[in-house]
Amino acid sequence: MLSHKAKYALKALLYLAEQDENHISRTVEIADGANIPKKFLEQILLDLKRGRFVSSKQGKFGGYYLIKSKNDITLAEIHRLFDGAIALLPCASLNFYEPCSDCKTESECSLRHGLMLIRDKTLKAMEGITIASLVKK
């Protein structure tokens, strides 16, 4: 399940993606337009900036804007940035792998193999959904 932080990040990215290409959006504008609590939004935008999805401009006419194309930002990337692994257990994870302490051998673990199938299908679906594909027409 997506955390509130990841959901708000996606909503902020959708809002920015719906703006004209050179538009710089103030934090309050994003909060109001995307219905995101302002107290969470600043930290989310900083995390998105560190992840190189958005950048900011300081000053009176400052704000945030996309630096990565809305066609290239996937749900998988945002999920990993805010919520970590897509896999349900660390032993089935691609990027956050850790062996389970209670398994004798991973190669014979039926649970791990099943969870890897779920991870692969979930990852494929999440990588196929971009911010651009979610923007309202």
C-alpha positions as CSV (number, residue, x, y, z in Angstrom):
1,M,0.0,0.0,0.0
2,L,1.3,3.5,-0.8
3,S,2.1,5.7,2.1
4,H,0.4,9.1,2.4
5,K,3.8,10.7,1.5
6,A,4.1,8.7,-1.8
7,K,0.5,9.5,-2.6
8,Y,1.0,13.2,-2.0
9,A,4.2,13.1,-4.1
10,L,2.4,11.6,-7.0
11,K,-0.4,14.2,-6.6
12,A,2.2,17.0,-6.6
13,L,3.9,15.6,-9.7
14,L,0.6,15.3,-11.5
15,Y,-0.2,18.9,-10.6
16,L,3.2,20.1,-11.9
17,A,2.8,17.9,-15.1
18,E,-0.6,19.6,-15.8
19,Q,1.0,23.1,-15.9
20,D,2.4,24.9,-18.9
21,E,5.9,23.8,-19.6
22,N,7.7,27.0,-18.3
23,H,5.3,27.5,-15.3
24,I,6.8,27.7,-11.9
25,S,4.4,26.7,-9.1
26,R,4.5,28.0,-5.6
27,T,4.1,25.6,-2.8
28,V,0.8,27.0,-1.7
29,E,-0.4,26.7,-5.3
30,I,0.5,23.1,-5.4
31,A,-1.0,22.4,-2.0
32,D,-4.3,24.0,-3.0
33,G,-4.4,22.7,-6.6
34,A,-3.5,19.1,-5.6
35,N,-5.4,19.1,-2.3
36,I,-2.2,18.2,-0.3
37,P,-1.7,19.4,3.3
38,K,0.9,22.2,3.1
39,K,2.8,21.0,6.2
40,F,3.7,17.7,4.4
41,L,4.3,19.2,1.0
42,E,7.5,21.1,1.7
43,Q,9.4,17.9,2.8
44,I,7.9,15.9,-0.1
45,L,9.1,18.5,-2.6
46,L,12.6,18.5,-1.1
47,D,12.6,14.7,-1.4
48,L,11.5,15.0,-5.0
49,K,14.2,17.6,-5.6
50,R,16.9,15.3,-4.1
51,G,15.6,12.5,-6.3
52,R,16.0,14.9,-9.3
53,F,12.4,14.9,-10.4
54,V,11.8,18.6,-9.6
55,S,13.9,21.7,-9.1
56,S,13.1,25.0,-7.5
57,K,13.6,28.7,-8.1
58,Q,14.1,31.0,-5.2
59,G,12.6,34.5,-4.8
60,K,9.4,36.4,-5.2
61,F,8.4,34.5,-8.3
62,G,10.0,31.2,-7.2
63,G,8.5,27.8,-6.8
64,Y,8.8,24.3,-8.2
65,Y,8.9,22.8,-11.7
66,L,9.6,19.4,-13.3
67,I,13.1,18.7,-14.5
68,K,12.5,15.1,-15.4
69,S,10.0,14.5,-18.2
70,K,6.5,13.5,-17.1
71,N,6.9,10.7,-19.8
72,D,9.8,9.3,-17.8
73,I,8.6,9.4,-14.2
74,T,7.1,6.1,-13.3
75,L,5.1,4.9,-10.3
76,A,7.9,2.5,-9.5
77,E,10.4,5.3,-9.1
78,I,8.2,7.3,-6.8
79,H,7.3,4.2,-4.8
80,R,10.9,3.3,-4.3
81,L,11.9,6.9,-3.3
82,F,9.2,7.2,-0.7
83,D,8.2,3.7,0.4
84,G,11.3,1.6,-0.5
85,A,11.1,-1.9,-1.9
86,I,8.3,-3.0,-4.2
87,A,8.8,-6.7,-3.1
88,L,6.7,-7.9,-0.2
89,L,9.7,-9.4,1.6
90,P,13.4,-8.4,1.5
91,C,14.5,-11.8,0.2
92,A,12.4,-11.1,-3.0
93,S,13.6,-7.6,-3.5
94,L,15.8,-6.4,-6.4
95,N,17.1,-3.2,-4.9
96,F,16.7,-3.8,-1.2
97,Y,17.6,-7.5,-0.9
98,E,18.3,-9.1,2.4
99,P,18.3,-12.9,3.2
100,C,15.6,-14.1,5.5
101,S,16.9,-15.3,8.8
102,D,14.3,-18.1,9.1
103,C,14.9,-19.9,5.8
104,K,17.2,-22.9,5.4
105,T,17.9,-22.2,1.7
106,E,16.5,-19.5,-0.5
107,S,16.6,-21.8,-3.6
108,E,14.1,-24.1,-2.0
109,C,11.8,-21.5,-0.5
110,S,8.4,-21.7,-2.1
111,L,7.3,-18.4,-0.5
112,R,10.2,-16.5,-1.9
113,H,9.6,-17.8,-5.4
114,G,5.9,-16.8,-5.2
115,L,6.7,-13.4,-3.9
116,M,9.3,-12.9,-6.7
117,L,6.5,-13.6,-9.2
118,I,4.3,-11.0,-7.5
119,R,7.2,-8.5,-7.5
120,D,7.9,-9.0,-11.2
121,K,4.3,-8.4,-12.2
122,T,3.8,-5.5,-9.8
123,L,7.1,-3.9,-11.0
124,K,6.2,-4.3,-14.7
125,A,2.8,-2.6,-14.1
126,M,4.3,0.2,-12.0
127,E,7.1,0.8,-14.6
128,G,4.4,1.0,-17.3
129,I,2.5,3.8,-15.6
130,T,4.1,7.3,-16.0
131,I,3.0,10.7,-14.7
132,A,2.1,11.6,-18.3
133,S,-0.2,8.6,-18.6
134,L,-2.1,9.8,-15.5
135,V,-2.4,13.4,-16.4
136,K,-6.0,14.4,-17.1
137,K,-6.7,15.1,-20.7
